[in-house]
Structures are given as C-alpha cells and as structure tokens.
C-alpha cells in the first residue's frame, strides 16, 4: 500500500537532499578514480578520462529537457523510480566496461537517468510548499546537499583503497537503490492524477519558442552556460592538475573536500546580500573578480614560481571558480525565469538543459587541452569570464522599461 501520511519536515528535507545528491556523488566520487581508469581504458590518451565527467553532465542536460514534462504527466515518484532503475542499469554497464567508449556511453546513460531526481525532486518540493516556505525548505536541502561534494571524493578514495575503481559504480547502484526504496516506502505522491497534464508537442514547441525569443531569457541562459562551462572545466581537470602538476594525487580528495566546504558558503553569502544589492550587480562583480583572478593564475603559472606557492594559488583560484558559480547560477536562473512565470516549469527545464548541454561543449575542449599545467584551464576560464561579464552588462529586466 502506498504511503499516505506526509513526512515530517526533517525526514522530508533529508530525503530530497539525498535524491538531489545523486548528481553530485555521480560526478565528485569519480574524480579520484580518473587516473586508474585512464591507465586501464585509455593509456595512450589519459586526458580523455576527463570525458567520464563531461559525458555524465551531457546526459544530465539532455535528460533535463524531458523529465519535467514526464513528471507532470506520470507523477513525481514514477519518474524518479524509473530514472533510478535506468541509473542502476547504467552503473552496472559502467562496472563491466572494457573500453573507454563503452564507459562513456554508460556515463551518458547515467546522466540521462539522474536528471529524473534532479528535476522531479524539486517539483515535489514545489507541490508541497510555495513562496518563502519553499525558499526556506530549499535552503535546508541545499545546506545538506552542499556537504556531498566535500565528502564524495573521499568516499571514492576509500572505495578504491578497499577494492578498485569499478567498486565506485557498485556504490552508486546501492545508493540509488536505497534512496529509491526510502522514497517509495515513505513519501506520498504529491501530484494526484487529476492534476497531471498530457504530453503535448505543441505546448513544448510554444514554450521553447517563447524562451528563445525573449532577450533577457536568452542572454541569462548564455551567461549561465558560460558560468557552468567554467565550473565543469575545473571539475573535469582539477584531479589531473593536483596529481600531475603538483604531485598531490594521494591527498586530492582532502584538497577537494576543503575547497568544496569553503565554496559552499557562497549560497549563504548570496542569500544575505541579494535583496540589498540586486542580482545583476552581484553577477557582474563576480565575473569581474574572476577575470582578475584568472589573469593572476595565468601570471603565476608564467612566472614558474615554486610548486608549493603555485599550488596554494591554484587552490585559492579553484575556490573562486566554485564560489563564483554559487553567487551567479541561482541569480542568473532567477533573471531568466522572471518573465516566464506563466510557463515556469517548462521554461526551467529548457533554460537549465540548454545551459548544461552548452557548458559541456565549453568544458570538453578546455579539459582536453591539459598540458601538465593549469594554463589552458586558466586561459579558458578567463575567456569565459570576459564573455560572461560582457553579456551580463547587456541583460535588462522587463521592469527596467
């Protein structure tokens, strides 16, 4: 018999945070495994192991196009549970992969499936809460969620130590299965059949056309693409930089955990200042700071300073990229969604999916340019920051007149 009693707030927040954590754990727990996977599946081109990260992100972006409408048609729980089943199948395919191509196909499928909890779990929150209550619940969820990137690399490192890199995929399957069982046994369906909407190509096309036509939405989506591009570039390359460039491969998970914890404060900072300063000034200030810091990173690498000094600057610069994402992505999404209130669900899927897929096409060439130094990463981030700052200066809200 399906559950009918609403969850207590604490358990509800924990459940939604764990559903959303499928994304973070699928990316960050893989980072310590990239050298071993490269050695086994791509020994002649180790840089290609980075594609294990970006292929997942690409699948997640593509899946986001569809999971919103599917959750509106079939219900939240059905979409999440179906996505979890597909995710487990894809992790098993990755576990048995004997070539990088098979691995990348499995990771793409994992990303497609993981889009289900990414989108439908937020829809569950929206079904039950609205306005400031929703913002409060989401802040609690994101506070728990922000701990996952800090812990996931250490989890991956522990699994590798006791088994090998393939064991990480078994951990993914177990995690998804347990969270899905938790959802099925404890959380009632929040979208009753009478409120479900039929799938309609006409409505999808109409919403997509409206999103593409609106200049504010278009610019905010482009800037969000560049911001995500910087974030995914660093995510896909940072293990190699810490390991190959600075010889910190064995302690990488500790470095990354510290960086993630410090960067997580960005959401708290933004919540405190956004009402006073406004979204666009914060976004512009962060991109301007990123331009300066990326120029500094280029200069530091060019000067060939002692490794330990360069390592500390690189760690600080990486924090800045993560921190910038925390202070720009939410605000950019709010700017994009402001004129789209009448088609909010559809517009959210289109904006998020477009920005995520576009970011992959930025991150992949930057990551593959890795030459043993962080120089390609710093230059790529600098170019993205300059473009993002320029485009942000062109964004106008409807209320501006």
Backbone torsions as a table, in degrees:
resi	resn	phi	psi	omega
1	UNK	NA	128.9	-178.1
2	UNK	-68.0	150.2	-178.6
3	UNK	-67.2	145.1	178.5
4	UNK	-124.1	-17.9	-179.0
5	UNK	-83.2	126.6	179.3
6	UNK	-60.5	146.2	177.1
7	UNK	-72.0	151.9	168.7
8	UNK	-65.3	156.0	-173.6
9	UNK	-60.7	-40.3	-178.3
10	UNK	-63.5	-47.7	179.6
11	UNK	-66.3	-37.9	179.2
12	UNK	-61.2	-47.3	179.6
13	UNK	-60.8	-44.2	-179.8
14	UNK	-63.0	-42.3	-179.4
15	UNK	-63.7	-49.0	-179.2
16	UNK	-63.7	-39.3	178.3
17	UNK	-61.5	-40.5	179.5
18	UNK	-70.0	-35.3	175.4
19	UNK	-62.0	-45.9	179.7
20	UNK	-69.3	-27.1	-178.6
21	UNK	-67.4	-14.6	176.0
22	UNK	-53.3	-38.4	179.8
23	UNK	-65.8	-54.0	-175.1
24	UNK	-63.1	-43.1	-177.7
25	UNK	-68.3	-32.4	-179.9
26	UNK	-69.2	-24.4	178.7
27	UNK	-93.2	-56.4	-168.1
28	UNK	-75.0	-31.3	178.2
29	UNK	-69.2	-19.2	179.8
30	UNK	-77.7	-23.5	-170.6
31	UNK	-56.4	-45.6	179.2
32	UNK	-66.1	-18.2	-176.9
33	UNK	-86.7	-12.5	-173.3
34	UNK	-57.9	-41.6	179.1
35	UNK	-61.5	-42.7	-178.8
36	UNK	-68.9	-39.5	178.1
37	UNK	-65.0	-41.5	178.3
38	UNK	-61.2	-43.6	-178.6
39	UNK	-64.4	-32.7	-176.3
40	UNK	-90.1	-40.7	-171.8
41	UNK	-105.9	-18.0	-178.7
42	UNK	-147.1	57.8	-174.3
43	UNK	-65.4	-27.6	-178.1
44	UNK	-83.6	-15.6	-179.2
45	UNK	-143.0	73.5	-173.9
46	UNK	-61.3	-26.8	178.7
47	UNK	-59.9	-27.0	-176.7
48	UNK	-67.5	-16.6	177.1
49	UNK	-62.3	-24.4	176.2
50	UNK	-58.7	-27.7	-178.4
51	UNK	-63.5	-16.6	175.6
52	UNK	-63.6	-32.5	177.0
53	UNK	-77.8	-51.7	-173.2
54	UNK	-72.1	-27.8	176.9
55	UNK	-66.4	-37.6	175.9
56	UNK	-63.5	-45.0	-179.6
57	UNK	-62.8	-39.8	177.6
58	UNK	-61.1	-46.4	177.8
59	UNK	-60.6	-40.8	179.0
60	UNK	-62.8	-42.1	178.6
61	UNK	-64.1	-44.4	178.7
62	UNK	-63.6	-41.3	180.0
63	UNK	-64.6	-30.8	-179.1
64	UNK	-64.0	-27.3	176.7
65	UNK	-58.4	-33.6	-167.8
66	UNK	-108.0	-27.7	-171.0
67	UNK	-68.0	-31.0	177.1
68	UNK	-61.3	-56.3	176.9
69	UNK	-60.0	-36.5	179.0
70	UNK	-65.9	-38.6	178.6
71	UNK	-67.7	-31.7	176.2
72	UNK	-72.4	-26.9	-177.0
73	UNK	-88.4	-44.0	-171.1
74	UNK	-109.0	-4.2	-177.9
75	UNK	99.5	157.1	-174.1
76	UNK	-70.5	-48.3	-174.4
77	UNK	-65.9	-40.1	-179.0
78	UNK	-61.6	-40.8	-179.8
79	UNK	-68.3	-43.2	-179.5
80	UNK	-64.2	-45.9	-177.8
81	UNK	-66.7	-40.9	176.6
82	UNK	-63.1	-42.8	176.5
83	UNK	-60.4	-40.6	179.3
84	UNK	-64.0	-40.1	178.8
85	UNK	-63.3	-43.8	177.6
86	UNK	-64.9	-37.8	179.0
87	UNK	-62.0	-44.8	179.9
88	UNK	-63.2	-42.3	177.6
89	UNK	-60.7	-41.5	-179.5
90	UNK	-67.8	-37.3	178.3
91	UNK	-65.4	-35.6	178.0
92	UNK	-68.6	-36.8	175.3
93	UNK	-62.9	-39.8	177.6
94	UNK	-66.9	-38.1	179.7
95	UNK	-59.1	-39.5	-176.4
96	UNK	-93.8	1.8	-175.6
97	UNK	-60.4	134.4	178.8
98	UNK	-112.2	1.0	177.4
99	UNK	-142.4	157.1	179.4
100	UNK	-64.9	-35.7	-179.8
101	UNK	-61.7	-43.7	176.8
102	UNK	-64.4	-41.0	177.6
103	UNK	-59.4	-45.8	-178.1
104	UNK	-65.8	-38.0	176.7
105	UNK	-63.4	-41.2	178.6
106	UNK	-66.3	-39.9	178.6
107	UNK	-66.6	-37.6	175.8
108	UNK	-60.3	-44.6	178.9
109	UNK	-65.3	-38.2	176.0
110	UNK	-59.0	-42.8	179.3
111	UNK	-65.2	-42.6	176.7
112	UNK	-57.1	-45.3	-178.4
113	UNK	-69.7	-37.7	-177.7
114	UNK	-69.4	-17.3	175.7
115	UNK	-62.7	-25.2	-178.2
116	UNK	-61.9	-57.1	177.0
117	UNK	-66.2	-28.9	179.3
118	UNK	-58.9	-45.3	-175.4
119	UNK	-89.6	-48.5	-172.4
120	UNK	-69.6	-29.6	179.1
121	UNK	-67.8	-37.5	175.5
122	UNK	-66.5	-36.7	177.5
123	UNK	-63.1	-36.6	177.0
124	UNK	-61.0	-45.1	178.7
125	UNK	-60.0	-44.1	-179.0
126	UNK	-66.2	-32.3	177.5
127	UNK	-63.0	-32.3	-172.7
128	UNK	-100.8	-24.2	-176.0
129	UNK	-135.3	158.9	176.0
130	UNK	-148.7	165.2	175.8
131	UNK	57.2	-134.0	-176.7
132	UNK	-67.2	-31.0	177.6
133	UNK	-63.8	-41.6	177.7
134	UNK	-65.3	-42.8	179.0
135	UNK	-59.9	-39.6	179.9
136	UNK	-65.8	-46.5	179.3
137	UNK	-62.7	-44.2	-179.6
138	UNK	-63.6	-33.7	178.8
139	UNK	-66.1	-38.5	176.2
140	UNK	-65.6	-42.8	179.9
141	UNK	-61.4	-46.3	-177.6
142	UNK	-68.4	-29.7	177.1
143	UNK	-63.5	-44.1	176.7
144	UNK	-68.7	-44.5	-178.2
145	UNK	-58.8	-36.1	-176.5
146	UNK	-65.9	-18.0	178.0
147	UNK	-76.5	-22.6	-175.2
148	UNK	-63.6	-48.1	178.3
149	UNK	-59.7	-27.5	178.5
150	UNK	-73.0	-35.4	-174.9
151	UNK	-93.1	-26.9	-172.1
152	UNK	-60.0	-45.4	178.7
153	UNK	-60.9	-36.7	177.2
154	UNK	-65.9	-38.7	175.1
155	UNK	-60.5	-45.1	177.7
156	UNK	-60.6	-41.8	-179.9
157	UNK	-64.4	-39.3	179.5
158	UNK	-65.7	-42.9	-179.9
159	UNK	-63.0	-42.9	178.4
160	UNK	-61.6	-39.1	-178.1
161	UNK	-65.4	-34.6	-176.6
162	UNK	-95.9	-15.4	177.1
163	UNK	-138.0	-106.8	171.5
164	UNK	-158.3	-173.3	-174.9
165	UNK	-63.5	-27.0	179.8
166	UNK	-66.7	-27.0	178.9
167	UNK	-61.5	-24.9	178.9
168	UNK	-61.3	-37.8	-178.5
169	UNK	-69.3	-34.0	174.1
170	UNK	-64.1	-38.6	177.4
171	UNK	-63.4	-39.8	176.5
172	UNK	-59.4	-46.1	-178.6
173	UNK	-62.5	-42.7	179.6
174	UNK	-64.8	-43.7	-179.6
175	UNK	-59.7	-49.7	-178.6
176	UNK	-62.7	-39.1	-179.8
177	UNK	-65.1	-46.9	-177.9
178	UNK	-64.5	-42.4	180.0
179	UNK	-66.7	-37.2	178.2
180	UNK	-65.7	-40.6	177.0
181	UNK	-62.8	-42.6	176.7
182	UNK	-56.7	-47.9	179.1
183	UNK	-59.9	-48.6	-175.7
184	UNK	-64.8	-38.2	-175.5
185	UNK	-81.0	-26.7	-168.6
186	UNK	-117.4	-31.7	-173.4
187	UNK	-98.4	120.0	175.1
188	UNK	-67.8	153.4	173.5
189	UNK	-63.8	133.4	-175.3
190	UNK	-100.8	-5.5	178.3
191	UNK	-119.7	97.8	-178.5
192	UNK	-66.5	156.9	-176.1
193	UNK	-54.5	-35.6	-176.2
194	UNK	-70.5	-15.2	179.3
195	UNK	-101.2	1.5	-178.3
196	UNK	-79.2	148.1	-175.5
197	UNK	-110.3	139.4	177.9
198	UNK	-68.9	150.3	174.5
199	UNK	-69.8	133.0	-177.2
200	UNK	-140.3	116.5	177.0
201	UNK	-62.7	-35.4	-179.0
202	UNK	-62.1	-45.5	-179.7
203	UNK	-67.8	-37.0	176.4
204	UNK	-61.3	-47.3	-178.6
205	UNK	-66.3	-39.7	179.2
206	UNK	-63.0	-44.1	179.3
207	UNK	-65.3	-43.5	179.6
208	UNK	-60.8	-41.6	-180.0
209	UNK	-63.9	-41.7	-179.6
210	UNK	-66.4	-41.1	178.2
211	UNK	-61.4	-45.0	-177.3
212	UNK	-69.4	-28.5	-176.9
213	UNK	-78.8	-26.6	-173.7
214	UNK	-80.1	121.2	-174.1
215	UNK	-63.2	-38.0	179.8
216	UNK	-65.0	-44.9	180.0
217	UNK	-64.2	-42.9	-178.6
218	UNK	-62.1	-47.0	-179.0
219	UNK	-68.0	-43.7	-179.9
220	UNK	-62.4	-36.0	178.2
221	UNK	-68.3	-41.0	177.6
222	UNK	-62.6	-43.3	179.5
223	UNK	-66.7	-39.5	176.5
224	UNK	-61.7	-36.6	176.8
225	UNK	-61.2	-43.8	-179.6
226	UNK	-67.7	-40.5	178.8
227	UNK	-64.1	-44.9	176.0
228	UNK	-65.6	-35.2	177.9
229	UNK	-59.6	-42.8	176.8
230	UNK	-63.0	-45.3	-178.3
231	UNK	-62.3	-47.3	-178.1
232	UNK	-70.4	-31.0	175.4
233	UNK	-61.1	-47.3	179.8
234	UNK	-66.2	-43.3	179.6
235	UNK	-58.8	-42.8	-175.2
236	UNK	-76.1	-24.7	-175.2
237	UNK	-102.6	-18.9	-165.4
238	UNK	-66.3	-32.5	178.6
239	UNK	-63.0	-43.1	178.5
240	UNK	-63.2	-40.4	-179.4
241	UNK	-63.5	-48.9	179.8
242	UNK	-62.1	-38.3	-175.7
243	UNK	-80.7	-61.9	-172.5
244	UNK	-72.0	-45.3	-174.7
245	UNK	-77.3	-44.2	-171.1
246	UNK	-113.9	2.2	175.4
247	UNK	65.6	31.4	-177.6
248	UNK	-110.4	28.4	-176.1
249	UNK	-58.3	-42.0	-175.9
250	UNK	-71.3	-26.1	-179.0
251	UNK	-108.5	12.1	-177.3
252	UNK	-55.8	-42.6	-176.7
253	UNK	-62.3	-29.1	177.7
254	UNK	-74.7	-43.4	175.4
255	UNK	-57.9	-48.2	-175.8
256	UNK	-65.8	-38.9	178.0
257	UNK	-60.9	-43.9	177.9
258	UNK	-63.2	-42.5	178.0
259	UNK	-61.2	-45.3	-178.2
260	UNK	-64.0	-39.8	-179.9
261	UNK	-65.1	-44.8	179.7
262	UNK	-65.1	-41.7	-178.3
263	UNK	-69.4	-25.4	-178.8
264	UNK	-63.1	-19.9	179.7
265	UNK	-68.3	-12.2	-177.8
266	UNK	-59.8	-40.8	-178.6
267	UNK	-65.3	-35.4	177.7
268	UNK	-67.7	-43.4	178.8
269	UNK	-61.4	-45.5	-178.1
270	UNK	-62.4	-41.8	-180.0
271	UNK	-60.8	-31.7	-177.5
272	UNK	-79.7	-29.7	-170.8
273	UNK	-111.1	-14.4	-170.4
274	UNK	-67.6	-36.0	-179.9
275	UNK	-69.9	-29.7	-179.3
276	UNK	-82.2	-40.5	-173.8
277	UNK	-98.0	-28.4	-176.3
278	UNK	94.2	158.7	-173.5
279	UNK	-72.1	-49.3	-174.9
280	UNK	-64.2	-42.8	176.6
281	UNK	-59.7	-38.0	178.9
282	UNK	-66.4	-44.8	-179.7
283	UNK	-60.6	-47.7	-179.4
284	UNK	-62.9	-41.4	179.9
285	UNK	-62.9	-39.5	-178.9
286	UNK	-68.7	-40.4	179.1
287	UNK	-69.6	-35.9	176.4
288	UNK	-63.5	-42.5	176.6
289	UNK	-63.4	-38.3	-179.5
290	UNK	-67.1	-36.5	175.4
291	UNK	-59.8	-47.1	-179.1
292	UNK	-64.7	-44.6	-178.0
293	UNK	-69.7	-35.7	177.9
294	UNK	-70.0	-37.2	172.8
295	UNK	-61.0	-40.2	176.9
296	UNK	-62.5	-40.1	178.5
297	UNK	-63.9	-42.3	176.8
298	UNK	-60.3	-43.6	-179.2
299	UNK	-65.0	-44.1	-179.1
300	UNK	-60.5	-44.3	178.6
301	UNK	-65.5	-37.9	-178.9
302	UNK	-66.3	-30.2	-176.6
303	UNK	-79.7	-11.4	-179.8
304	UNK	54.0	51.6	178.3
305	UNK	-69.9	165.4	175.7
306	UNK	-52.9	145.0	-173.4
307	UNK	-54.1	-41.6	-176.4
308	UNK	-66.4	-38.0	177.8
309	UNK	-67.5	-44.7	179.5
310	UNK	-63.5	-38.1	178.6
311	UNK	-61.0	-45.2	-179.9
312	UNK	-63.4	-41.0	178.8
313	UNK	-66.8	-39.2	179.1
314	UNK	-63.4	-41.9	178.5
315	UNK	-61.9	-43.3	178.3
316	UNK	-63.5	-42.1	179.2
317	UNK	-63.7	-39.6	177.6
318	UNK	-63.0	-42.2	175.0
319	UNK	-56.9	-41.2	-178.0
320	UNK	-63.5	-36.6	179.5
321	UNK	-67.8	-44.6	178.2
322	UNK	-64.9	-42.2	-179.5
323	UNK	-64.0	-41.9	177.5
324	UNK	-59.6	-42.3	178.2
325	UNK	-60.5	-39.6	179.9
326	UNK	-65.4	-29.6	-178.8
327	UNK	-97.6	-3.9	-179.3
328	UNK	-115.6	-40.6	-170.5
329	UNK	-63.0	-47.1	179.3
330	UNK	-62.9	-41.9	179.8
331	UNK	-67.5	-39.5	177.1
332	UNK	-64.6	-39.6	178.3
333	UNK	-64.8	-39.1	177.5
334	UNK	-64.0	-41.0	177.2
335	UNK	-62.8	-43.2	-179.3
336	UNK	-66.0	-35.8	-174.5
337	UNK	-85.0	-16.4	-174.7
338	UNK	-54.9	-44.1	179.5
339	UNK	-86.3	3.4	-172.4
340	UNK	-113.8	25.3	-176.1
341	UNK	-58.1	-31.1	-177.2
342	UNK	-75.5	-16.7	175.6
343	UNK	-133.7	44.3	-169.3
344	UNK	-57.6	-46.6	-177.2
345	UNK	-62.3	-49.2	-179.4
346	UNK	-64.8	-42.5	-179.3
347	UNK	-64.3	-39.1	179.4
348	UNK	-61.2	-43.5	178.3
349	UNK	-62.5	-45.0	-177.1
350	UNK	-66.8	-44.6	-179.0
351	UNK	-65.3	-49.3	-177.9
352	UNK	-63.6	-43.7	-178.8
353	UNK	-65.8	-44.9	-179.1
354	UNK	-61.6	-44.8	-179.1
355	UNK	-65.7	-39.5	-178.4
356	UNK	-67.4	-46.7	179.5
357	UNK	-64.8	-43.4	178.4
358	UNK	-61.1	-37.9	-179.8
359	UNK	-63.5	-33.2	178.5
360	UNK	-62.6	-39.8	-179.7
361	UNK	-71.4	-15.2	170.7
362	UNK	-85.3	-46.0	-172.8
363	UNK	-69.5	-37.4	-174.9
364	UNK	-61.3	-54.0	-179.6
365	UNK	-64.4	-33.1	177.4
366	UNK	-65.5	-46.4	-179.3
367	UNK	-62.8	-40.7	-178.2
368	UNK	-71.0	-12.7	177.1
369	UNK	-83.4	0.2	-178.7
370	UNK	-53.4	127.5	-174.9
371	UNK	-122.9	20.1	-177.3
372	UNK	96.9	-4.7	177.3
373	UNK	-133.4	164.6	176.3
374	UNK	-82.5	8.0	-175.8
375	UNK	-58.7	-50.1	179.1
376	UNK	-59.5	-36.7	179.8
377	UNK	-66.6	-43.5	-179.7
378	UNK	-66.0	-42.2	179.9
379	UNK	-66.6	-44.2	178.5
380	UNK	-60.3	-43.0	178.8
381	UNK	-65.2	-40.3	178.6
382	UNK	-60.1	-46.6	179.8
383	UNK	-61.3	-44.7	179.0
384	UNK	-62.1	-40.7	-178.8
385	UNK	-65.8	-40.2	178.3
386	UNK	-63.2	-46.4	178.8
387	UNK	-63.3	-41.5	-178.9
388	UNK	-64.8	-42.1	178.2
389	UNK	-62.6	-43.3	179.9
390	UNK	-62.5	-46.2	-178.6
391	UNK	-69.2	-36.0	177.8
392	UNK	-61.6	-35.9	178.9
393	UNK	-64.3	-18.8	-178.8
394	UNK	-93.6	-9.0	-176.6
395	UNK	-74.3	131.5	175.2
396	UNK	-127.3	135.5	175.7
397	UNK	-83.0	153.2	178.4
398	UNK	-57.2	-33.4	-178.5
399	UNK	-70.5	-11.4	178.9
400	UNK	-71.5	-20.0	-179.8
401	UNK	79.9	NA	NA
